[in-house]
Amino acid sequence: MAQVLAYSAHPPVPDSEQTTYDSKSAEPAPEIRVRHARIADAPSVVQLLSILGYPSSVANVEQRMAACASSPDTIVLLAESATILAGVLSFHRIPLLHQDGYLGRITSLIVAPEHRRHGIGRQLVSAAEEYAWTHGCLRVEVTSGDHRTEAHVFYEQLGYQSDCRRFIKHRLPFP
């Protein structure tokens, strides 16, 4: 069962008031820049997705990235230094029927293990939240598998809280 963590729409917490994820093991952050993904980034994105347990081919990721790029309600963000791609985040904006506004959803966040605890995940989430708040989202949610306990701590330290139970039914494979 996955946990759904939600964050209500309000201004981001100033850096001076944010809790560091694991300050005891944090090292100085490398010079990281967050930017929108390009199709040419697919080989690096494939490596990051496999870390989270989603193996795929470069061709499939290129197709998915092209589909994301063509959607006005989807962004894929990358965290990179001068030499490496350290993390990726995908975000989707969904119009709501029951109230005015949108739901923002982080559908993937991966930081390469050797680059964790440097603030990279925090930078990616902050960039997604900024996009959400400036594009009419009332809240942002992220789904995280029950077995990803370290991720739950990370999201909670960013102000997310467990909000509801999600029920899911998977489509059967094609015959």
N, C-alpha and C positions, 0 to 999 in steps of 0.2 A: 504494500500500500504506500502511496506517495503522500507526502505532506504538501498542502497548499499554504504558502506563506503570503500574506498580503501586507501592503504598505499603503496607507491612506494618503490622499493628495494633500500635501502641505509642503512648504518650502524645505529643501534639503537641510539637514543639520549642518551648521558651520563646522569647518574642519577642526576648530579649537574645541568643540564639544563632542566630537566623535570618539568612540572607543576604538582603540587599535585591536585588530583581530587577534594577534598573539604577540604582544609586545615583547615578551621574554625571548622569543626566537626571531623577531623581526630584524632584518639587516637593512642597511641603507638601500633605498629603492634605486634601481638603475634608471637611467634617463629613458622614460617611457612616453610614447605618444599614442593617443587613441585616435583612430581614424576609421572611415568607412571601408569595408572590404571591397576588393576588386576580384574579378574572376581569376586573375593571375595568382591570387593568394591561395587558390584551391589546394595545391599540394601540402602546404603548411596547415591548412584547416583540416585536411584529412588526418594528419598526424594528431592534431589536438582532439578531434572527435573520437579517434580510436582510444585515447587516454580515458575518456569517459565511458567507453564501452560501446561506441557506435562506429564500427569499422565500415568503410565505404571506399569506393574507387574515386579517383580524381575526377573522372568523367561524370559520375553521379553528383558529386559535390559541386562541380562546375554548373550542372543543370539546376541544382537547387539554389545555388547562389544567384544564378541568372533570374530564376523565378522570384527570389526575394528582392532583387534589385528592381524588378519590374513592378513590384507592389508599392503603392504609395504609403502603405501602413506597416511596412516591415523594414527594419534596418539590421544590418550585420556589422558589428564593430570589432575592430582588432586592436590589440595592444602590442606595440612593437618598439624595439630599440633600434639602434643603427644597424644591428646585425641579425636580430632574431625576431620571430613572431612568438610572443609569450602568452597570448590569450585571445579568446574569441567569445563574443556574446551575440545572441540573436534575440531580437525584440519585435513583438507584434502589437499593433494597436487595433482593438476590436470595438466596433460601434455597439452601444448598449441599446436595448429596446425599452427596458423598464425605467430608465432615467436618461436625462440628457448627458452626453459625454461618452467617453471611451474607457475601456479596460486596457491597461498595458500588461503585457505578459512577457516575461523573460523565459524563453524556451530552451536556451542552452547558455551555459557559462562554463568555460574551461580555461584554466590557467595551467600551463606546463608545470609539472611537479617541481622542477628546479628553479622556478620563478615564483613559487607561492610564498606568501608571508612577506611580500615586498610592496603591498598596496595596489597591485595590478588589478585584482578582482574588484576592489573598491573603486578604482578609477573607471573600470568598464561599467559597473552598476551605476555609478554617479552619472556617467554620460548617458546611459539609457534612461535614467530618471529625469534628467534635464530635458531629453527629447520628449518623454511622456508628459511632463508638466507643461511644456510649451506647445504641445499638440493636443490638448484637451482631455488627457487621461485623468480620471477621478481617483484611480488607485493603480498600483502596480502589484502584480503577483508573480510568484515563481513557484514552480512545482519541483520538489526535490525528493528523491526516493528515500524511504525510511532508513536504508542502510548508509546513507551519506550524512552521518551525524556531524562530522566536521563542517560540512556545508551548512547545516542547520544553525550551528553556532555562528558561523560567518554571517548568514543572513539576519539572524536575530541581533547581532551587534551593529548591523546597518539599520535597524529599526523595524525589520519585518517581524511578524508574529504569526504563529500558527492560527489559522482562521476558520477552516472548514474541512470537511471530509470530501474527497473527490471520488466519484464512482466512475469506472472506466470499463469499456467493453472494446476489445480488439477485434478488428475485422479478420476473418479467417484468410489464410494465404490464398492466392489465386490458384485455381486447379491446374 
